[in-house]
Amino acid sequence: MKFFGFVLGALALVSGAIAVDIQKSVIITYKENTPDSVIKQDKQRIVDAGGVITHEYTLMKGFSAKVGEKTLESVSASSENYGTIEEDKVVNTN
């Protein structure tokens, strides 16, 4: 019985250690008065955490990225006064 408990404990540790942060595709846009330093800082935070900037927009301030949910939470906290974060998905019209 002790061996079974040990195996369960070991499996729990292993599963927690290899848990992967789920990547999401998002579009992050900023208000016109947003300092470029804020945008640059958010992009760097995403890249440092293993995310990828997939596109930078020129007609509006913003970019799209693939980023982990945990990183997305920290970026949204820093940019909540400056813009919006929305999931990048396909939109159809009928």
LINTA-V244838 format. One record per residue. N is the residue number from 0. SS is DSSP state (H for helix, E for strand, L for the rest). PSI is psi in degrees with one decimal (* if undefined). D_LAST is the distance of its C-alpha to the last C-alpha in Angstrom with 2 decimals. Layout:
n = {N	N}
ss = {SS	SS}
psi = {PSI	PSI}
d_last = {D_LAST	D_LAST}
//
This chain:
n = {0	1	2	3	4	5	6	7	8	9	10	11	12	13	14	15	16	17	18	19	20	21	22	23	24	25	26	27	28	29	30	31	32	33	34	35	36	37	38	39	40	41	42	43	44	45	46	47	48	49	50	51	52	53	54	55	56	57	58	59	60	61	62	63	64	65	66	67	68	69	70	71	72	73	74	75	76	77	78	79	80	81	82	83	84	85	86	87	88	89	90	91	92	93}
ss = {L	H	H	H	H	H	H	H	H	H	H	H	H	H	H	H	H	L	L	L	L	L	E	E	E	E	E	E	E	E	L	L	L	L	L	H	H	H	H	H	H	H	H	H	H	H	H	H	L	L	L	E	E	E	E	E	E	L	L	L	L	E	E	E	E	E	E	E	H	H	H	H	H	H	H	H	H	H	H	L	L	L	E	E	E	E	E	L	L	L	L	L	L	L}
psi = {-36.7	-38.4	-42.0	-41.7	-38.6	-43.1	-43.6	-42.1	-42.2	-41.8	-38.4	-41.4	-43.1	-44.7	-35.6	-34.8	-31.7	11.2	133.6	136.4	124.0	126.9	136.0	146.2	124.5	158.2	125.3	119.0	153.3	154.8	158.1	-31.7	7.4	128.7	142.0	-27.7	-33.7	-44.5	-44.6	-41.2	-42.6	-42.1	-41.7	-38.9	-41.6	-46.7	-42.4	-29.6	5.6	5.7	174.0	130.9	117.4	-24.1	141.3	131.1	142.3	-27.4	-21.6	161.1	118.1	-178.0	164.5	152.3	159.3	120.2	149.6	152.1	-38.6	-41.9	-38.4	-35.9	-41.2	-35.4	-41.1	-32.1	-37.2	-25.2	11.7	-25.7	-8.4	-24.8	-151.1	155.2	125.4	151.6	135.3	118.0	165.4	135.0	130.5	149.7	142.7	*}
d_last = {60.84	61.25	59.84	56.67	56.18	56.79	54.18	51.55	52.40	52.22	48.81	47.51	48.85	47.41	43.90	44.00	45.32	42.64	39.69	37.00	35.01	31.34	29.56	26.29	24.14	24.03	23.58	26.55	26.66	29.73	30.78	32.49	35.93	35.76	38.79	38.19	40.57	38.19	35.36	37.88	39.28	35.92	35.15	38.67	38.38	35.28	37.06	40.29	38.59	37.23	33.75	32.26	30.91	28.07	27.28	28.90	27.08	29.04	27.05	27.20	29.63	28.32	27.65	25.72	27.78	28.26	30.64	32.31	31.63	35.26	35.21	31.97	33.81	36.63	34.45	32.53	35.92	37.18	34.17	33.21	34.82	33.18	29.43	26.59	25.73	22.29	21.12	19.53	16.42	13.25	10.22	6.67	3.77	0.00}
//
